């Protein structure tokens, strides 16, 4: 439980860096950490929801695992209106329903 809380704290710290970007309209935490089951093998899954994917600046590469000071992250950059137009399968719907909104 202590590690789980630390992961959420770190996710909030990282997301705070991007909240002033006018192109970002939301940041969500996904995966085991968002479900409360994060452990020593977990990565922090962050999704950045943007207005325009072509105007993305200073965000980590999407779908790339990145080690930041010993903590693994998996970042995704998603354009809201594009995602709204997609039909999500049940796995993706369930996963999204478990996300925590950070911004």
Residue pairs with C-beta under 8 A, 6 or more apart in sequence:
3 38
3 39
3 40
4 33
4 36
4 37
4 38
7 33
7 38
7 42
7 44
7 71
8 29
8 33
8 100
10 44
10 71
11 29
11 33
11 44
11 46
11 102
12 102
14 44
14 46
14 68
14 73
15 27
15 29
15 46
15 102
15 103
18 24
18 27
18 48
18 58
18 59
18 103
19 27
19 103
21 57
21 58
21 59
22 51
23 50
23 51
23 52
23 55
23 56
23 57
24 48
24 49
24 50
24 59
24 103
25 49
25 50
25 51
25 80
26 48
26 49
26 80
26 101
26 103
27 46
27 47
27 48
27 49
27 101
27 102
27 103
28 34
28 46
28 47
28 49
28 99
28 100
28 101
28 102
29 44
29 45
29 46
29 99
29 100
29 101
29 102
30 45
30 46
30 47
30 95
30 96
30 98
30 99
31 38
31 42
31 43
31 44
31 45
31 74
31 95
32 38
32 39
32 42
33 42
33 44
33 45
34 45
34 98
34 99
34 100
35 98
42 72
43 65
43 71
43 72
43 73
43 74
44 71
44 72
44 73
44 74
45 73
45 74
45 76
46 73
46 74
46 75
46 76
46 102
47 75
47 76
47 77
47 78
47 99
48 56
48 59
48 75
48 76
48 77
48 78
49 78
49 79
49 80
49 83
50 56
50 77
50 78
50 79
50 80
51 79
51 80
52 79
53 77
53 78
53 79
53 82
56 77
59 75
59 77
60 66
60 73
60 75
61 75
62 75
62 76
62 77
63 74
63 75
63 76
64 74
64 75
65 72
65 73
65 74
66 72
66 73
66 74
66 75
67 73
88 96
